[in-house]
């Protein structure tokens, strides 16, 4: 693909992600990655896309670090959150942020579904 311009919207999304992720502890960072992967699915072309998930399906209950990670992602404007659901605010996040861009999101989805 083409290099990402420093002023591109995709680069801005990656900067938002880094700003949200940087203050997290390593444990919170691990939780943040799990949360973001839970909010992903793969389209027919094999590209990662966002999916809307009920808050109860996210791995955040009962773990303060997971809750802090979720809050950090939401405060960092990486998630859109309602009273019942959450989704990734910027689908480009899956393609441009190095933390997720190198992931095999399809394999992670298979792992969580037990397939």
N, C-alpha and C positions, 0 to 999 in steps of 0.2 A: 504494500500500500504506500501511499504518499506520506511523506513526513508531516507531522502535525505542526502547524504554524503556532508560534508562541501566543498568538492572539486569537486562535480558533476557539469556538465554543467547546470543542472536545478538550482542549488544553485547560480551559477554565474549569471544567468538570473534574479533571484530574487534580487541579490545584485545590478545589473544594474538598475532595476526598483526602488529600494529604493533610490539609489543615484540620480536618475532623479526626483523623487517625493519629496524628503526631502526639497529642497530649495523653492518649490512652496508655495504660500499662500493657505489657506484653500479653497478659491474660485477657484483658479487654479487647486488644487487637485481634486475638484469636476468636473471641466471641463475635466481634464485628464482622469478620470474614464469614463466619458460619451464618450469621443473620443475612448478610448480603447474598450468599449462595442460596439460602432458603427462599429468597425473593426472586430467584431466577428460574427460567426454564429455557429450553432450546426449541427454536422454531423448525419448520420443515427443512430449511436450508442448513441447519446445524448451527445457526447463530444464536448467541445468548440474548434473551429478551426478558423484560421484567414481568413479574406476575404479582397479582394482588393476593395477599395472604391474610387470613384472620389472625388477629393478635394472639389468640390462644394457641395457634400453631407454631408460633415463633419460640425458639429456645431461650426465653428471657425470664420466665417465672422462677422465683425462689433463688436466683443467683444474682447477688448484687453487682458482680462484675459484668454479667450479661446485660442487666438492666442499665448500667452505666454506658455500656457500649451502644445499646439501642438509643439511649438518650443522646449520646454524642453524635451518632449518625443522623438523628432527626434534627438536632440543633444545628448541625453542620449542613443542613439542607440537602442531604443525600437521600432522605426518605420522605415520603408523603404519608402522613399518619392521620387516620380518622379515629373516632371513638371505638371502632371495631376492626379496622384493617390497616395494613401498611403495604407500601410498595416502593420500589426504588424510584426516585424522582427523575433521574437522568439515565436512560437506557445506555447511553454512550459509556457510562461508567464501566460496564462489563468489557468494553473493547479498548479503552484508553488508559485505564488506571493499571499500572504494572502489577499491583497486588492481585487483581482479578483477571487481567488480560492474559496472563500465562496459565490460568486454570483450565482444566478440562471440566467445564461446567456440566456437560452431559454425564460424565463419570460421577461427579458429586451428586447429581440428581438421582442417578441409579443407586448410589450408595444409600441415600436417605430413604428411597422407596423400597430398598431391600431387593432390588432386581439384580 
